[in-house]
Amino acid sequence: MVGGPAPRWQDGAMENSHPMFASHADTLERALTAIAERAYWSNYPESPSPRVYGEHAAADGEAAYKAYLGTDFPLKDQPGITDWVATEASPFGIALDVRYPHLDLDAAFAALAEGMPAWRAAGPQARTGVCLEILARLHKAAFELANAVHATTGQAFVMAFQAGAPHAFDRALEAVAYAYREMTRTPAMADWQKPAGKGQTLHMSKTFHVVPRGAALVVGCNTFPTWNSYPGFFASLATGNPVIVKPHPGAVLPLAITVKIARETLADAGFDPNLVLLAAEAPGEGLAKTLALRPEVRIIDFTGSTEFGDWLEANARQAVVYTEKAGVNTVVIDSTDDFAGMCRNIGFSLVLYSGQMCTTPQNILVPAAGIATNEGHKTLDEVAQGIAGAVSALTAEPAKGVELTGAIVNQGVLERLQKAATVGDAVLESSDVSHPAYASATVRTPLIRKLGAGDVDTYGSEWFGPISFVVATDSTAGSLRIFADTVGKKGALTASVYSTSPEVLDAVEEAALLAGVHLSVNLTGGVFVNQSAAFSDFHASGANPAANAALTDGAYVASRFRVIQSRRHV
């Protein structure tokens, strides 16, 4: 075992543990080792191949997903149902028409509170075991979830499978491992003896209880409903807090499936299924604000806009609030010894899911005088065209291109794309693509515009979607000043640099440390700046305005509970 205290099953407590903990103890131990070593490890295979998941898994998963369409979702046992609501519109034009229960909030929070004492008393091992069993059952439903993510987000299917299922499960397992480590950092009991003089001893028995904060609210996002929600969901549940899940109205189905499986698992484990509830909102209701201000809500996890994230941080004062908001992700290009590889790598990052990732590069900072490369000197325009050419190569054939771009997730992205086409100078225009499989899909290829260093009012804000800017700077030093200024003011989730100079690389790394943003260096192969690996890469840092927390570290889970002691004389 690497890092942290010895697992409690090693000190004689195994016989008192919940059977679900015993059945997943090896997985937990391996996850604890992984977060300590930070090397590559994944518990859930990312390939949707029948050789991995079985010959019938894909068809069975698709059939399970399709069975939900046009029906009342099977959560009829939730408390306080007052109505059934439907809000989803698939970016692919798929007819969903799934109706979800709309809850009376007083009844919902009363139900959450009722099951909490037994869930707290069960202790870290039992809660961890149940969470690991939920994950095991979600893994069995991987294709069901993937189809739901694909239909609601516009992600191409393979990406929806990977990001929406195994990668999301890995992030959830990571959160459970951190939660278990933090909960067991303090021993459950201690024998305390203090010499008191004259042969006397003060002798006390002390018990340390992990006590949850209270109801946790997870506010889901439209683009990555499982990947972004699972860490907070599982971190809160493992640490003893009941969870109410408020999905984005455009992507309810993936989280509804998650809640359904979690409730079934809790019941099978002997706990109240109402420890987990789905709170779907009526059209235009704005339920997240109402939920966030409920006095019962003590933890909030949110991924989405800066505006609402800032509002949560300022107004939900009764809760610990974890936010991932908008940022200005930046690439600093100084020089390269693999010009073609650099262009391909950046181009792929811009194309993937049409840039609708919180980690996609937006600002590409290049000296106006050009850069040195293995192909000789390249002008600013040649660098811009090299990246544009890589994008065009990936999107030239619609049948192949849409498997990378997916579809545009909502109208807001289209509006930003239209507005961005009016700024700066054209490098690459965005094209409207007909999807070979979905005639009603809205597909757009990436837009690239060229700006000057003085156009900070444009590139200094986030343009979420298939939009990026090549910014001409006076020098690499000037690029670093822009990088530090924009990330310092607006934040970023990713940054990358290309340079053959050790001095430049050191300077950019120092700037990234000061800005509090994770840095990738000279990516030219199969690793891309907008992808992160659970158990090794931290997602966000909590050290700049783009996010106030990191997925996942000790700080992300430790404030979801407190340790309360009791002591008595022996």
Secondary structure, DSSP 8 states (H G I E B T S, - for coil): --SSS--GGGGT-GGGS-HHHHHTHHHHHHHHHHHHH-----SS-----HHHH-TTHHHHHHHHHHTTTTSB-S-TTSTTEEEEE-----TT------BEEEE-HHHHHHHHHHHHHHHHHHHHHHHHHHHHHHHHHHHHTHHHHHHHHHHHH---HHHHHHHHTHHHHHHHHHHHHHHHHHHTSS-SEEEEEEEEETTEEEEEEEEEEEEE-SEEEEE--SS-TTTTTHHHHHHHHHTT--EEEE--TT--HHHHHHHHHHHHHHHHTTS-GGGEEE----TT--HHHHHHT-TTEEEEEEES-HHHHHHHHHH-TTSEEEEE-----EEEE-B-S-HHHHHHHHHHHHHGGGG-STTS--EEEEETT-BB-TTS-B-HHHHHHHHHHHHHHHHSSHHHHHHHH-----HHHHHHHHHHTTSSEEEE---EE--SS-TT--EE--EEEEEETT-HHHHTS---SSEEEEEEESSHHHHHHHHHHHHHHH--S-EEEE-S-HHHHHHHHHHHHHHT--EEE---SS--TT---TTTS-B--SSBTTBSS-BTSHHHHHTTEEEEEEEEE-
